[in-house]
Amino acid sequence: MLFGVMEQSGSYAGGEIMKKTILVVDDNKLNLAIAQTLLAEEYHVETVNSGELALQYLGESETDLVLLDIQMPKMDGFEVMRHIQGDEILRKIPVIFLTGDRTEETEEICFQMGAMDYIGKPFVPGVMMQRVRRTLELQGYRKNLEDMVEQQLERITQLQQGIIITIANLIESRDGTTGEHVKRTSAYVELLLKKMQEKGVYKEILTPTYVDYLKKASPLHDIGKITVPDRILQKPGALTQDEYDLIKLHAKAGGRLIEENMDCIVDKEFVEIAQDIAACHHERWNGTGYPRGLQGKEIPLSARILAIADVFDALVSKRQYKEKMTLEQAFEIMEKERGEDFEPILLDTFLDAREELCELMKELL
């Protein structure tokens, strides 16, 4: 069968056929009885006699198809349909309207409201069965296609993230370090985000999408280093002022590189976050950072978060020009920069994660 969709009357579970569930909604007891009789052999049928009871049932039970009468007292079928279409979960359930009004106007309204089909009254057994079967079959194909698209998008996302990490690792390797800095910084960003969520810090900004994008974009924070000459990146001793000025250009270059080369990515929020952290992770809370000298909340939140993780890793890691510091030494230095380099509430949240940071350092260093 196309796309591997099971028979429209049911699916297999544990070697047994699980019948599809159909909810029939009609205020006429005779119509409910007829529908029950016609459908019961192939489907599990539930019946209710009002729109209110229909919505209650749908909110409590899984349903594969709704047969919905239009003309009912109190809440008619169109009102029920508006409730269904307004619910993110319920709108996925296919609906067939039941109506004795077979005018073109009514038919058009049914489809405009989102119905998959309609069945006229009085019921014609063969017509009802064929329309129910066809609707469930089409819904099966639709579900299967949605699953295939979701799987493909997940593969693309994984490939995209793999490319991002590879690029970041290549850039890091140029200054004598390895991709471990990328891995560690991303881990510290993830931990800080977790603690912020637990404490409700910037909860209006930290949506699931924002958090996911920041985690995925964090390896790109130093992408601008690709524009810095090897002789400077790999210099073992102290940099001259001119060399340091060249190093500082990597932040602005990183923002520009992302803007120019990621315009094809559909998720513009991801691109914006990646651009912000690349361009602004060396800005400082008191306005003494670079490249633009942004101050306080002029600095994007993503960059303020990344800056804490980046500086912490620089302190506790061994570099060509320095030995690594202990956790206590790093904390002492960062605490002195509270309100200077770092936003107080973000730094406090990070430093409160001492135990988790100790465990992470054991794994990563």
SELUMSE-846393 format. One record per residue (C-alpha): residue in one letter; x, y, z. Coordinates in steps of 0.02 Angstrom, whole numbers. Example, Ala and Ser with C-alpha at 12.3 -4.5 7.8 and 13.67 -1.06 7.14 Angstrom:
REM SELUMSE-846393
{"A"; {615; -225; 390}}
{"S"; {684; -53; 357}}
REM end
This chain:
REM SELUMSE-846393
{"M"; {0; 0; 0}}
{"L"; {62; 177; -42}}
{"F"; {183; 246; 89}}
{"G"; {149; 94; 198}}
{"V"; {-17; 162; 263}}
{"M"; {-121; 30; 354}}
{"E"; {-298; -12; 306}}
{"Q"; {-409; 138; 337}}
{"S"; {-523; 42; 455}}
{"G"; {-385; 14; 582}}
{"S"; {-203; -16; 625}}
{"Y"; {-107; -160; 701}}
{"A"; {-53; -165; 882}}
{"G"; {14; -319; 968}}
{"G"; {-43; -430; 825}}
{"E"; {-224; -369; 837}}
{"I"; {-316; -244; 727}}
{"M"; {-358; -87; 823}}
{"K"; {-515; -11; 750}}
{"K"; {-518; 173; 708}}
{"T"; {-630; 276; 823}}
{"I"; {-769; 380; 745}}
{"L"; {-870; 506; 845}}
{"V"; {-1045; 536; 776}}
{"V"; {-1128; 697; 834}}
{"D"; {-1315; 719; 800}}
{"D"; {-1463; 773; 905}}
{"N"; {-1575; 647; 815}}
{"K"; {-1574; 477; 901}}
{"L"; {-1627; 387; 741}}
{"N"; {-1481; 459; 644}}
{"L"; {-1361; 406; 782}}
{"A"; {-1432; 230; 780}}
{"I"; {-1418; 217; 590}}
{"A"; {-1238; 279; 590}}
{"Q"; {-1194; 160; 731}}
{"T"; {-1268; 12; 636}}
{"L"; {-1182; 56; 471}}
{"L"; {-1010; 90; 542}}
{"A"; {-993; -28; 690}}
{"E"; {-929; -177; 591}}
{"E"; {-773; -86; 531}}
{"Y"; {-750; 50; 662}}
{"H"; {-766; 87; 846}}
{"V"; {-911; 209; 853}}
{"E"; {-951; 333; 990}}
{"T"; {-1110; 439; 985}}
{"V"; {-1161; 601; 1071}}
{"N"; {-1317; 708; 1045}}
{"S"; {-1249; 885; 1068}}
{"G"; {-1106; 998; 1020}}
{"E"; {-1059; 1025; 1202}}
{"L"; {-1042; 838; 1233}}
{"A"; {-943; 821; 1071}}
{"L"; {-812; 947; 1128}}
{"Q"; {-804; 866; 1299}}
{"Y"; {-774; 695; 1221}}
{"L"; {-642; 762; 1101}}
{"G"; {-551; 844; 1245}}
{"E"; {-541; 681; 1341}}
{"S"; {-526; 543; 1210}}
{"E"; {-426; 504; 1054}}
{"T"; {-532; 511; 897}}
{"D"; {-489; 473; 716}}
{"L"; {-641; 550; 631}}
{"V"; {-791; 658; 676}}
{"L"; {-959; 647; 587}}
{"L"; {-1040; 813; 636}}
{"D"; {-1222; 864; 612}}
{"I"; {-1243; 1046; 564}}
{"Q"; {-1417; 1084; 631}}
{"M"; {-1421; 1056; 819}}
{"P"; {-1498; 1159; 961}}
{"K"; {-1390; 1272; 1071}}
{"M"; {-1223; 1237; 986}}
{"D"; {-1238; 1194; 802}}
{"G"; {-1110; 1100; 698}}
{"F"; {-1028; 1257; 631}}
{"E"; {-996; 1321; 807}}
{"V"; {-922; 1153; 857}}
{"M"; {-812; 1160; 703}}
{"R"; {-749; 1333; 751}}
{"H"; {-696; 1264; 920}}
{"I"; {-610; 1116; 836}}
{"Q"; {-517; 1225; 712}}
{"G"; {-464; 1342; 852}}
{"D"; {-377; 1203; 948}}
{"E"; {-200; 1156; 894}}
{"I"; {-228; 972; 930}}
{"L"; {-412; 949; 883}}
{"R"; {-392; 1033; 714}}
{"K"; {-290; 883; 657}}
{"I"; {-445; 771; 671}}
{"P"; {-539; 758; 504}}
{"V"; {-721; 810; 506}}
{"I"; {-865; 759; 392}}
{"F"; {-1021; 865; 406}}
{"L"; {-1193; 782; 410}}
{"T"; {-1330; 886; 330}}
{"G"; {-1502; 877; 251}}
{"D"; {-1465; 1040; 161}}
{"R"; {-1380; 992; -1}}
{"T"; {-1372; 1166; -77}}
{"E"; {-1211; 1227; -158}}
{"E"; {-1200; 1367; -29}}
{"T"; {-1202; 1244; 118}}
{"E"; {-1076; 1132; 31}}
{"E"; {-960; 1279; 3}}
{"I"; {-973; 1334; 186}}
{"C"; {-932; 1157; 244}}
{"F"; {-769; 1155; 149}}
{"Q"; {-725; 1335; 194}}
{"M"; {-738; 1288; 377}}
{"G"; {-612; 1148; 354}}
{"A"; {-718; 993; 329}}
{"M"; {-643; 848; 231}}
{"D"; {-813; 801; 159}}
{"Y"; {-999; 803; 192}}
{"I"; {-1135; 669; 194}}
{"G"; {-1315; 707; 148}}
{"K"; {-1470; 653; 242}}
{"P"; {-1558; 535; 238}}
{"F"; {-1404; 425; 243}}
{"V"; {-1366; 314; 94}}
{"P"; {-1268; 167; 168}}
{"G"; {-1149; 143; 22}}
{"V"; {-1112; 328; 7}}
{"M"; {-1081; 348; 194}}
{"M"; {-961; 201; 200}}
{"Q"; {-863; 256; 47}}
{"R"; {-845; 435; 109}}
{"V"; {-790; 379; 281}}
{"R"; {-664; 256; 208}}
{"R"; {-596; 383; 86}}
{"T"; {-577; 518; 219}}
{"L"; {-484; 402; 337}}
{"E"; {-374; 341; 196}}
{"L"; {-329; 519; 144}}
{"Q"; {-296; 563; 325}}
{"G"; {-179; 413; 336}}
{"Y"; {-82; 472; 183}}
{"R"; {-74; 648; 254}}
{"K"; {-9; 588; 422}}
{"N"; {121; 480; 337}}
{"L"; {180; 624; 228}}
{"E"; {191; 739; 380}}
{"D"; {297; 609; 470}}
{"M"; {411; 593; 318}}
{"V"; {432; 783; 308}}
{"E"; {468; 793; 495}}
{"Q"; {599; 655; 481}}
{"Q"; {680; 742; 332}}
{"L"; {683; 909; 424}}
{"E"; {766; 823; 572}}
{"R"; {899; 750; 456}}
{"I"; {929; 922; 379}}
{"T"; {943; 1000; 552}}
{"Q"; {1069; 869; 607}}
{"L"; {1170; 896; 448}}
{"Q"; {1165; 1085; 471}}
{"Q"; {1224; 1069; 651}}
{"G"; {1362; 950; 598}}
{"I"; {1423; 1077; 471}}
{"I"; {1417; 1217; 600}}
{"I"; {1521; 1118; 725}}
{"T"; {1645; 1065; 590}}
{"I"; {1671; 1246; 536}}
{"A"; {1689; 1302; 716}}
{"N"; {1817; 1165; 753}}
{"L"; {1919; 1211; 599}}
{"I"; {1924; 1392; 653}}
{"E"; {1974; 1347; 831}}
{"S"; {2113; 1233; 769}}
{"R"; {2200; 1381; 685}}
{"D"; {2251; 1460; 850}}
{"G"; {2326; 1300; 920}}
{"T"; {2171; 1244; 1016}}
{"T"; {2053; 1105; 970}}
{"G"; {1866; 1095; 948}}
{"E"; {1853; 1059; 1133}}
{"H"; {1832; 1246; 1165}}
{"V"; {1677; 1244; 1056}}
{"K"; {1610; 1092; 1147}}
{"R"; {1645; 1164; 1320}}
{"T"; {1576; 1337; 1283}}
{"S"; {1417; 1260; 1212}}
{"A"; {1400; 1153; 1369}}
{"Y"; {1419; 1305; 1483}}
{"V"; {1291; 1401; 1380}}
{"E"; {1170; 1256; 1395}}
{"L"; {1195; 1248; 1583}}
{"L"; {1168; 1435; 1605}}
{"L"; {1009; 1427; 1500}}
{"K"; {946; 1283; 1607}}
{"K"; {977; 1379; 1769}}
{"M"; {895; 1535; 1697}}
{"Q"; {740; 1434; 1654}}
{"E"; {735; 1359; 1828}}
{"K"; {743; 1532; 1907}}
{"G"; {627; 1617; 1783}}
{"V"; {763; 1737; 1724}}
{"Y"; {709; 1819; 1560}}
{"K"; {570; 1690; 1546}}
{"E"; {477; 1799; 1420}}
{"I"; {626; 1783; 1300}}
{"L"; {682; 1604; 1335}}
{"T"; {553; 1516; 1228}}
{"P"; {591; 1335; 1180}}
{"T"; {636; 1395; 1005}}
{"Y"; {753; 1532; 1068}}
{"V"; {841; 1412; 1186}}
{"D"; {861; 1281; 1050}}
{"Y"; {929; 1407; 925}}
{"L"; {1053; 1481; 1049}}
{"K"; {1120; 1308; 1092}}
{"K"; {1142; 1268; 908}}
{"A"; {1217; 1437; 861}}
{"S"; {1342; 1451; 1004}}
{"P"; {1482; 1357; 912}}
{"L"; {1484; 1499; 784}}
{"H"; {1533; 1635; 907}}
{"D"; {1714; 1645; 847}}
{"I"; {1682; 1618; 661}}
{"G"; {1757; 1790; 628}}
{"K"; {1929; 1722; 676}}
{"I"; {1939; 1651; 501}}
{"T"; {1987; 1827; 446}}
{"V"; {2131; 1842; 571}}
{"P"; {2307; 1796; 507}}
{"D"; {2386; 1636; 574}}
{"R"; {2540; 1730; 634}}
{"I"; {2430; 1821; 760}}
{"L"; {2318; 1677; 811}}
{"Q"; {2466; 1561; 837}}
{"K"; {2583; 1686; 922}}
{"P"; {2640; 1608; 1087}}
{"G"; {2684; 1770; 1175}}
{"A"; {2594; 1932; 1214}}
{"L"; {2514; 2026; 1070}}
{"T"; {2564; 2202; 1021}}
{"Q"; {2429; 2335; 1022}}
{"D"; {2418; 2327; 832}}
{"E"; {2399; 2138; 838}}
{"Y"; {2267; 2150; 973}}
{"D"; {2172; 2278; 868}}
{"L"; {2172; 2153; 724}}
{"I"; {2108; 2015; 838}}
{"K"; {1966; 2128; 894}}
{"L"; {1905; 2142; 714}}
{"H"; {1849; 1960; 718}}
{"A"; {1687; 2003; 809}}
{"K"; {1626; 2124; 677}}
{"A"; {1688; 2008; 540}}
{"G"; {1593; 1862; 616}}
{"G"; {1429; 1956; 616}}
{"R"; {1456; 2006; 436}}
{"L"; {1502; 1830; 380}}
{"I"; {1343; 1758; 454}}
{"E"; {1235; 1895; 380}}
{"E"; {1309; 1872; 207}}
{"N"; {1315; 1682; 203}}
{"M"; {1160; 1624; 297}}
{"D"; {1026; 1725; 207}}
{"C"; {964; 1563; 128}}
{"I"; {917; 1489; 298}}
{"V"; {729; 1497; 324}}
{"D"; {738; 1514; 514}}
{"K"; {780; 1699; 524}}
{"E"; {777; 1695; 714}}
{"F"; {919; 1569; 711}}
{"V"; {1020; 1680; 593}}
{"E"; {988; 1833; 703}}
{"I"; {1046; 1741; 860}}
{"A"; {1201; 1674; 772}}
{"Q"; {1241; 1847; 706}}
{"D"; {1216; 1927; 877}}
{"I"; {1332; 1809; 970}}
{"A"; {1467; 1818; 836}}
{"A"; {1464; 2008; 831}}
{"C"; {1430; 2051; 1013}}
{"H"; {1504; 1918; 1128}}
{"H"; {1650; 2035; 1169}}
{"E"; {1537; 2179; 1217}}
{"R"; {1539; 2217; 1403}}
{"W"; {1397; 2264; 1521}}
{"N"; {1480; 2430; 1566}}
{"G"; {1507; 2480; 1385}}
{"T"; {1695; 2450; 1377}}
{"G"; {1687; 2303; 1257}}
{"Y"; {1703; 2291; 1069}}
{"P"; {1669; 2312; 925}}
{"R"; {1530; 2440; 957}}
{"G"; {1546; 2482; 1141}}
{"L"; {1367; 2428; 1177}}
{"Q"; {1310; 2446; 1357}}
{"G"; {1187; 2351; 1467}}
{"K"; {1034; 2285; 1377}}
{"E"; {1091; 2362; 1214}}
{"I"; {1192; 2201; 1204}}
{"P"; {1083; 2057; 1140}}
{"L"; {1039; 1932; 1277}}
{"S"; {1114; 1790; 1176}}
{"A"; {1283; 1879; 1173}}
{"R"; {1275; 1920; 1359}}
{"I"; {1249; 1735; 1395}}
{"L"; {1385; 1678; 1276}}
{"A"; {1509; 1802; 1348}}
{"I"; {1498; 1723; 1521}}
{"A"; {1525; 1548; 1452}}
{"D"; {1667; 1604; 1338}}
{"V"; {1763; 1697; 1475}}
{"F"; {1738; 1556; 1600}}
{"D"; {1810; 1429; 1478}}
{"A"; {1957; 1544; 1438}}
{"L"; {1997; 1555; 1624}}
{"V"; {1987; 1370; 1668}}
{"S"; {2072; 1306; 1509}}
{"K"; {2256; 1298; 1466}}
{"R"; {2306; 1408; 1320}}
{"Q"; {2471; 1439; 1229}}
{"Y"; {2499; 1595; 1332}}
{"K"; {2431; 1540; 1503}}
{"E"; {2401; 1397; 1624}}
{"K"; {2226; 1348; 1672}}
{"M"; {2146; 1416; 1831}}
{"T"; {2048; 1323; 1963}}
{"L"; {1860; 1345; 1977}}
{"E"; {1884; 1453; 2132}}
{"Q"; {2009; 1566; 2045}}
{"A"; {1895; 1586; 1894}}
{"F"; {1745; 1625; 2005}}
{"E"; {1844; 1754; 2102}}
{"I"; {1895; 1845; 1943}}
{"M"; {1720; 1840; 1870}}
{"E"; {1639; 1900; 2032}}
{"K"; {1749; 2055; 2023}}
{"E"; {1675; 2090; 1852}}
{"R"; {1495; 2082; 1912}}
{"G"; {1410; 2235; 1841}}
{"E"; {1567; 2278; 1743}}
{"D"; {1597; 2144; 1611}}
{"F"; {1443; 2041; 1651}}
{"E"; {1258; 2072; 1685}}
{"P"; {1234; 2041; 1873}}
{"I"; {1082; 1928; 1864}}
{"L"; {1161; 1819; 1729}}
{"L"; {1326; 1804; 1821}}
{"D"; {1239; 1764; 1986}}
{"T"; {1138; 1628; 1900}}
{"F"; {1296; 1555; 1824}}
{"L"; {1396; 1559; 1985}}
{"D"; {1253; 1477; 2079}}
{"A"; {1280; 1324; 1969}}
{"R"; {1445; 1283; 2055}}
{"E"; {1409; 1098; 2081}}
{"E"; {1350; 1071; 1903}}
{"L"; {1502; 1166; 1837}}
{"C"; {1619; 1055; 1938}}
{"E"; {1540; 901; 1860}}
{"L"; {1549; 976; 1686}}
{"M"; {1732; 1021; 1707}}
{"K"; {1772; 842; 1758}}
{"E"; {1692; 782; 1597}}
{"L"; {1759; 915; 1480}}
{"L"; {1934; 962; 1541}}
REM end
